[in-house]
């Protein structure tokens, strides 16, 4: 975006009517409302950061309008980290020199850092941005015990992502910090091995006080054994707001532990993700729809299920559609298990049967990773048939105004599903099947 003040980019103002254009008068001022509208056309992300910086360099007015957008969620990587740190922390001592720009930062995403920065700098950045920070993604190498104190003062924090942290963390430090974050809604635990006191008689079930607004929890790393058991036996420690839970990259967690955890939270959880669980064998997750009866969104590796996934009753048929499972979105991946029996593997034909019999009669979105090999079988004929069935189901639900289309009962009379699917709202609500390259 070129912000140079040249005659090519400045619109001349008409001084004497349409027939006369002044060549020495220019529009050197635009209302703030117009500048804000211009900012709406900047895409969010790293690609627009340089353009935003040029926008703020045009004039003092443009700076005042655009600076908040520039620092709200900065993209930080490589050499940009040093510049950002020097701007937000001009002095090690806050009382000597502070930066007003620190109060504009709402997102600190350090996921793109490799060796930049130090643990002390991370703690200092958290301290300077504590009044405005809403999201924090911890760096891989520069997050340690000295960061917890600063993190606990970010009382407005809503998203805490520790998934990349490579240094062993203490659950005691984690729980003490969580008690100070009342507005936290999403928590992602690190994949690294974490210290858990097996001799602690209270355990995490009684010592952890999950934030009252917590909606999503990702468990990773060494969440197994006594740690998992302490959570299972104390389900009341989870807030009633919890709706989503993920277990990923947990090398030792067992299928039985997952089953007990989901059953203890079954009345609350609507979204579940299970990937990267090498200790879970084929078919052990077949009953997940019964363990979490309100499940609407499931991401799972096909390595953990087989042809009996869902446990559909033998006598179930399409006329029993009112008893359909609430599952609406299914994402299928692979975890690279080596002991999978191909003759028992969950295949496209098995999913076809579950939908055709309307056992999964609310299904709307299916995503299949290419690593499953579904698209390669019979030149993808089975996947194409599955997509056609999904559209057929969606048309049936539209015509009957049931499930997610119930809100349109008495509306759009005479509008076919085909026309509805092409409308702006229809494009977002209609059923879709996607093939994912990597997952």
C-alpha positions as CSV (number, residue, x, y, z in Angstrom):
1,X,0.0,0.0,0.0
2,X,1.8,3.2,-1.2
3,X,1.2,6.1,1.1
4,X,3.5,8.7,-0.6
5,X,2.0,12.2,-0.7
6,X,2.2,12.8,-4.5
7,X,-0.3,14.4,-6.8
8,X,-1.1,10.9,-8.3
9,X,-2.6,9.8,-5.0
10,X,-4.4,13.0,-3.8
11,X,-7.8,13.8,-5.2
12,X,-8.1,17.5,-6.2
13,X,-11.1,19.5,-4.8
14,X,-13.5,21.2,-7.2
15,X,-13.5,25.0,-6.4
16,X,-15.9,26.4,-9.1
17,X,-18.2,23.5,-9.9
18,X,-17.9,20.4,-12.1
19,X,-16.3,22.4,-15.0
20,X,-13.5,23.8,-13.0
21,X,-10.9,21.8,-11.1
22,X,-8.3,23.6,-8.9
23,X,-4.8,22.3,-9.3
24,X,-3.4,23.9,-6.1
25,X,-6.0,22.8,-3.5
26,X,-6.0,19.2,-2.2
27,X,-7.9,17.1,0.2
28,X,-5.3,17.0,3.0
29,X,-7.9,15.9,5.7
30,X,-10.3,12.9,5.9
31,X,-12.7,12.3,8.7
32,X,-11.8,9.6,11.2
33,X,-14.8,7.6,10.1
34,X,-13.5,7.3,6.6
35,X,-10.1,6.3,7.8
36,X,-11.6,3.6,10.0
37,X,-13.5,2.3,7.0
38,X,-10.2,2.2,5.1
39,X,-8.7,0.1,7.9
40,X,-11.5,-2.5,7.5
41,X,-10.0,-3.4,4.1
42,X,-6.7,-4.3,5.5
43,X,-6.5,-8.1,5.9
44,X,-5.7,-9.3,9.4
45,X,-2.3,-11.0,9.8
46,X,1.3,-10.7,9.0
47,X,0.8,-9.6,5.4
48,X,-0.8,-6.3,6.4
49,X,1.6,-5.3,9.2
50,X,3.9,-3.4,6.9
51,X,1.0,-1.6,5.3
52,X,-0.4,-0.6,8.7
53,X,2.9,0.8,9.6
54,X,2.9,3.0,6.4
55,X,-0.7,4.0,7.2
56,X,0.4,5.3,10.6
57,X,3.3,7.2,9.0
58,X,1.1,9.5,6.8
59,X,0.2,12.0,9.4
60,X,-0.5,12.5,13.0
61,X,-4.3,12.0,12.4
62,X,-3.7,8.7,10.6
63,X,-1.3,7.6,13.3
64,X,-3.9,8.2,16.0
65,X,-6.5,6.2,14.0
66,X,-4.3,3.3,13.0
67,X,-1.8,2.7,15.9
68,X,-4.2,0.7,18.0
69,X,-4.8,-1.7,15.1
70,X,-1.1,-2.0,14.5
71,X,-0.2,-3.0,18.0
72,X,-3.4,-5.0,18.9
73,X,-2.1,-8.3,17.6
74,X,1.4,-7.9,16.1
75,X,3.1,-10.6,14.1
76,X,6.4,-11.2,15.9
77,X,9.2,-13.3,14.4
78,X,12.9,-13.0,13.7
79,X,14.4,-9.6,13.9
80,X,11.0,-8.0,14.5
81,X,11.1,-9.3,18.0
82,X,14.0,-7.1,19.0
83,X,12.3,-4.0,17.6
84,X,9.0,-4.9,19.3
85,X,10.7,-5.5,22.7
86,X,12.6,-2.2,22.5
87,X,9.4,-0.3,21.8
88,X,7.2,-1.9,24.5
89,X,10.0,-2.1,27.0
90,X,12.2,1.0,26.5
91,X,13.7,0.5,30.0
92,X,14.1,-2.4,32.3
93,X,12.7,-0.3,35.1
94,X,9.1,0.6,34.5
95,X,9.3,3.7,36.7
96,X,12.2,5.2,34.7
97,X,10.5,5.0,31.2
98,X,7.3,3.4,30.1
99,X,5.7,3.0,26.7
100,X,2.1,4.0,26.1
101,X,2.0,1.5,23.3
102,X,2.2,-1.5,25.7
103,X,-1.4,-0.8,26.7
104,X,-2.6,-1.4,23.1
105,X,-1.3,-5.0,22.9
106,X,-4.1,-7.5,23.2
107,X,-2.4,-10.6,21.7
108,X,1.1,-11.8,22.3
109,X,1.8,-14.7,20.0
110,X,5.3,-15.9,20.3
111,X,4.8,-19.2,18.4
112,X,7.0,-18.0,15.6
113,X,10.0,-17.4,17.8
114,X,12.9,-19.9,17.8
115,X,15.9,-18.5,19.8
116,X,14.9,-14.8,20.0
117,X,14.5,-13.2,23.4
118,X,15.2,-14.5,26.9
119,X,13.0,-15.7,29.7
120,X,13.5,-12.4,31.5
121,X,12.3,-10.5,28.5
122,X,9.2,-12.7,28.2
123,X,8.4,-12.0,31.8
124,X,8.9,-8.3,31.3
125,X,6.7,-8.2,28.2
126,X,3.9,-9.9,30.1
127,X,4.3,-7.4,32.9
128,X,4.1,-4.4,30.6
129,X,1.1,-5.6,28.7
130,X,-0.9,-7.0,31.7
131,X,-3.6,-4.3,31.6
132,X,-4.8,-5.1,28.1
133,X,-3.6,-8.6,27.3
134,X,-6.3,-11.1,26.2
135,X,-4.3,-13.9,24.4
136,X,-0.9,-15.2,25.2
137,X,0.9,-17.9,23.2
138,X,4.1,-18.9,25.0
139,X,7.4,-19.3,23.2
140,X,9.1,-22.6,22.9
141,X,12.4,-21.7,24.6
142,X,12.0,-18.5,26.6
143,X,9.2,-19.3,29.0
144,X,10.2,-20.4,32.5
145,X,9.4,-20.2,36.2
146,X,10.1,-16.5,36.4
147,X,7.2,-15.8,33.9
148,X,4.5,-17.2,36.2
149,X,4.4,-14.1,38.5
150,X,3.9,-11.7,35.6
151,X,1.4,-14.0,33.9
152,X,-0.7,-14.2,37.0
153,X,-1.2,-10.4,36.9
154,X,-2.8,-10.6,33.4
155,X,-6.3,-10.6,34.9
156,X,-8.1,-10.0,31.6
157,X,-6.4,-13.0,29.9
158,X,-8.9,-15.2,28.0
159,X,-6.6,-17.5,26.1
160,X,-3.5,-19.1,27.5
161,X,-1.5,-21.4,25.1
162,X,1.5,-23.2,26.7
163,X,1.5,-26.0,24.1
164,X,5.0,-25.1,22.7
165,X,6.8,-24.7,26.0
166,X,9.8,-27.1,26.1
167,X,10.9,-26.5,29.7
168,X,9.3,-28.8,32.3
169,X,6.6,-26.9,34.2
170,X,5.3,-27.3,37.7
171,X,1.6,-28.0,38.2
172,X,1.8,-26.1,41.4
173,X,2.9,-23.0,39.6
174,X,0.2,-23.5,37.0
175,X,-2.6,-23.9,39.5
176,X,-1.5,-20.8,41.5
177,X,-1.5,-18.8,38.2
178,X,-4.9,-20.1,37.1
179,X,-6.5,-18.9,40.4
180,X,-5.5,-15.3,39.3
181,X,-7.1,-15.6,35.8
182,X,-10.9,-15.3,36.4
183,X,-11.8,-14.5,32.7
184,X,-9.8,-17.4,31.1
185,X,-11.8,-19.3,28.6
186,X,-9.2,-21.4,26.8
187,X,-6.3,-23.3,28.2
188,X,-3.7,-25.4,26.3
189,X,-1.2,-27.4,28.4
190,X,2.3,-28.0,27.2
191,X,3.4,-31.2,25.4
192,X,6.6,-31.5,27.5
193,X,6.8,-33.6,30.6
194,X,5.5,-31.7,33.6
195,X,6.2,-32.1,37.2
196,X,3.3,-33.6,39.2
197,X,3.7,-34.4,42.8
198,X,2.6,-38.1,43.1
199,X,2.9,-37.8,46.9
200,X,0.5,-34.9,47.1
201,X,-2.5,-36.4,49.0
202,X,-4.8,-33.6,47.7
203,X,-3.9,-34.1,44.1
204,X,-4.8,-31.9,41.2
205,X,-8.5,-32.7,41.6
206,X,-8.7,-30.7,44.8
207,X,-5.7,-28.3,44.3
208,X,-6.6,-27.1,40.8
209,X,-9.3,-24.5,40.8
210,X,-10.2,-24.2,37.1
211,X,-11.2,-20.7,36.0
212,X,-14.9,-20.2,36.4
213,X,-15.3,-19.1,32.7
214,X,-13.2,-22.0,31.2
215,X,-14.8,-23.3,28.0
216,X,-11.9,-25.2,26.3
217,X,-9.1,-27.4,27.8
218,X,-6.3,-29.1,25.8
219,X,-4.5,-31.8,27.8
220,X,-1.0,-32.8,26.5
221,X,2.2,-34.3,27.6
222,X,2.3,-36.4,30.8
223,X,-1.4,-36.3,31.6
224,X,-1.9,-39.9,32.7
225,X,-1.9,-42.1,35.8
226,X,-2.5,-40.3,39.1
227,X,-2.9,-36.9,37.4
228,X,-5.7,-38.1,35.2
229,X,-7.3,-40.0,38.1
230,X,-7.3,-37.0,40.3
231,X,-9.2,-35.1,37.6
232,X,-11.7,-37.9,37.0
233,X,-12.6,-38.4,40.7
234,X,-13.3,-34.7,41.1
235,X,-15.4,-33.7,38.1
236,X,-17.1,-30.9,40.2
237,X,-13.8,-29.0,40.0
238,X,-14.5,-28.3,36.3
239,X,-16.8,-25.2,35.7
240,X,-20.2,-25.7,34.2
241,X,-19.0,-23.6,31.3
242,X,-16.6,-26.3,29.9
243,X,-17.7,-27.3,26.4
244,X,-14.6,-28.5,24.6
245,X,-11.8,-30.8,25.6
246,X,-8.9,-32.1,23.6
247,X,-6.2,-34.7,24.3
248,X,-3.3,-34.6,21.9
249,X,0.3,-35.8,22.0
250,X,-0.2,-37.7,25.3
251,X,2.2,-40.7,24.9
252,X,1.0,-42.7,27.9
253,X,-2.7,-41.8,28.4
254,X,-4.9,-44.9,28.1
255,X,-8.3,-45.5,26.5
256,X,-9.8,-46.3,29.9
257,X,-8.6,-43.0,31.3
258,X,-10.1,-41.1,28.4
259,X,-13.4,-43.0,28.8
260,X,-13.7,-42.1,32.5
261,X,-12.8,-38.4,31.9
262,X,-15.4,-38.0,29.1
263,X,-18.1,-39.8,31.1
264,X,-17.4,-37.6,34.1
265,X,-17.9,-34.5,31.8
266,X,-20.4,-36.1,29.4
267,X,-23.3,-33.8,30.2
268,X,-21.2,-30.7,29.5
269,X,-18.8,-31.5,26.6
270,X,-20.0,-30.8,23.0
271,X,-16.5,-30.7,21.3
272,X,-13.8,-33.4,21.6
273,X,-10.5,-33.9,19.9
274,X,-8.4,-37.1,20.2
275,X,-5.1,-37.2,18.2
276,X,-1.5,-38.2,19.0
277,X,-2.4,-41.0,21.5
278,X,-0.1,-43.9,20.8
279,X,-1.3,-45.9,23.8
280,X,-4.9,-46.1,22.5
281,X,-5.4,-49.1,20.3
282,X,-7.9,-49.7,17.4
283,X,-11.6,-49.8,18.3
284,X,-11.1,-48.5,21.9
285,X,-12.9,-45.2,21.2
286,X,-16.0,-46.7,19.5
287,X,-18.2,-45.8,22.4
288,X,-17.4,-42.1,22.5
289,X,-20.9,-41.0,21.3
290,X,-22.3,-42.8,24.4
291,X,-19.7,-41.4,26.8
292,X,-20.4,-37.8,25.7
293,X,-24.1,-37.9,24.8
294,X,-24.2,-34.2,23.8
295,X,-21.2,-34.4,21.4
296,X,-21.6,-32.2,18.3
297,X,-18.1,-31.8,17.0
298,X,-15.6,-34.7,17.0
299,X,-12.0,-34.8,15.7
300,X,-10.5,-38.2,16.0
301,X,-7.8,-40.4,14.5
302,X,-9.3,-43.4,12.6
303,X,-6.6,-45.5,14.4
304,X,-8.7,-45.4,17.6
305,X,-12.0,-46.6,16.0
306,X,-13.1,-49.4,13.7
307,X,-16.2,-50.6,11.7
308,X,-18.3,-50.7,14.9
309,X,-17.8,-47.0,15.7
310,X,-20.9,-45.4,17.2
311,X,-22.4,-48.7,18.4
312,X,-25.5,-48.2,16.2
313,X,-28.3,-50.7,17.3
314,X,-28.9,-53.5,14.8
315,X,-32.6,-52.5,14.5
316,X,-32.0,-48.8,14.0
317,X,-33.5,-47.5,10.7
318,X,-34.2,-44.2,8.9
319,X,-37.7,-43.9,10.3
320,X,-36.2,-43.6,13.8
321,X,-34.5,-40.3,12.8
322,X,-35.7,-38.5,15.9
323,X,-33.2,-40.7,17.9
324,X,-30.3,-39.5,15.8
325,X,-27.1,-38.7,17.6
326,X,-26.4,-35.0,18.0
327,X,-23.0,-35.2,16.1
328,X,-22.9,-32.5,13.4
329,X,-19.2,-32.3,12.5
330,X,-16.7,-35.1,12.1
331,X,-13.0,-34.7,11.3
332,X,-11.0,-37.8,10.6
333,X,-7.2,-38.0,10.8
334,X,-4.5,-40.6,11.4
335,X,-1.9,-41.0,14.1
336,X,0.4,-43.4,12.4
337,X,-0.4,-46.5,14.6
338,X,1.3,-49.6,13.3
339,X,-1.0,-52.3,14.8
340,X,-4.1,-51.3,12.9
341,X,-6.0,-54.2,11.3
342,X,-7.1,-53.1,7.8
343,X,-10.0,-55.6,7.8
344,X,-11.5,-53.8,10.8
345,X,-10.6,-50.3,9.8
346,X,-13.3,-47.6,9.9
347,X,-13.9,-46.9,6.2
348,X,-16.1,-44.5,4.1
349,X,-18.7,-47.3,3.7
350,X,-19.1,-47.5,7.5
351,X,-19.7,-43.8,7.7
352,X,-22.1,-44.0,4.8
353,X,-24.2,-46.6,6.6
354,X,-24.4,-44.5,9.8
355,X,-25.7,-41.5,7.8
356,X,-27.9,-43.5,5.5
357,X,-29.7,-45.1,8.4
358,X,-30.0,-41.6,10.0
359,X,-28.1,-42.7,13.1
360,X,-26.0,-39.7,12.3
361,X,-29.0,-37.8,10.9
362,X,-27.7,-34.4,12.1
363,X,-24.4,-34.7,10.3
364,X,-23.4,-31.5,8.4
365,X,-19.7,-31.2,8.1
366,X,-17.2,-34.0,7.3
367,X,-13.4,-33.4,6.9
368,X,-11.2,-36.3,6.0
369,X,-7.4,-36.2,6.0
370,X,-5.7,-37.5,2.9
371,X,-3.6,-39.7,5.1
372,X,-6.6,-41.9,5.7
373,X,-6.4,-43.1,2.1
374,X,-10.1,-42.8,1.6
375,X,-9.8,-40.6,-1.5
376,X,-7.4,-43.1,-3.1
377,X,-9.8,-46.1,-2.9
378,X,-11.7,-46.9,-6.1
379,X,-10.6,-43.5,-7.5
380,X,-12.5,-41.7,-4.7
381,X,-15.9,-43.2,-5.7
382,X,-16.7,-44.0,-2.0
383,X,-16.0,-40.5,-0.9
384,X,-18.1,-39.0,-3.8
385,X,-21.0,-41.3,-2.8
386,X,-20.6,-40.1,0.8
387,X,-20.7,-36.5,-0.3
388,X,-23.9,-37.1,-2.4
389,X,-25.5,-38.8,0.6
390,X,-24.5,-35.8,2.9
391,X,-26.2,-33.4,0.5
392,X,-29.3,-35.7,0.3
393,X,-29.5,-35.6,4.1
394,X,-29.1,-31.9,4.2
395,X,-31.9,-31.4,1.6
396,X,-34.1,-33.7,3.6
397,X,-33.5,-31.7,6.8
398,X,-34.2,-28.5,4.9
399,X,-37.5,-29.7,3.5
400,X,-38.6,-31.1,6.9
401,X,-37.2,-28.0,8.7
402,X,-35.6,-30.1,11.3
403,X,-32.5,-30.0,13.5
404,X,-30.4,-26.9,12.5
405,X,-33.1,-25.8,10.0
406,X,-35.8,-25.8,12.7
407,X,-35.3,-22.0,13.2
408,X,-36.6,-21.5,9.6
409,X,-40.0,-23.2,10.2
410,X,-42.7,-21.2,8.5
411,X,-40.1,-19.1,6.6
412,X,-38.7,-19.4,3.1
413,X,-41.8,-21.3,2.0
414,X,-41.4,-22.6,-1.6
415,X,-37.6,-22.0,-1.6
416,X,-35.9,-25.2,-2.7
417,X,-32.7,-26.5,-0.9
418,X,-30.7,-25.8,-4.1
419,X,-31.6,-22.1,-4.1
420,X,-31.1,-21.9,-0.3
421,X,-27.7,-23.5,-0.6
422,X,-26.6,-20.7,-3.0
423,X,-27.7,-17.9,-0.6
424,X,-25.1,-16.2,1.6
425,X,-26.4,-17.9,4.8
426,X,-27.0,-21.1,3.0
427,X,-23.3,-21.3,1.9
428,X,-22.3,-21.3,5.6
429,X,-25.0,-23.7,6.9
430,X,-25.2,-26.3,4.1
431,X,-23.5,-29.6,4.4
432,X,-20.0,-29.9,3.2
433,X,-17.3,-32.7,2.8
434,X,-13.7,-31.6,2.6
435,X,-10.4,-33.5,2.0
436,X,-7.6,-32.2,4.2
437,X,-4.0,-32.3,2.9
438,X,-2.2,-32.2,6.2
439,X,-3.3,-32.6,9.8
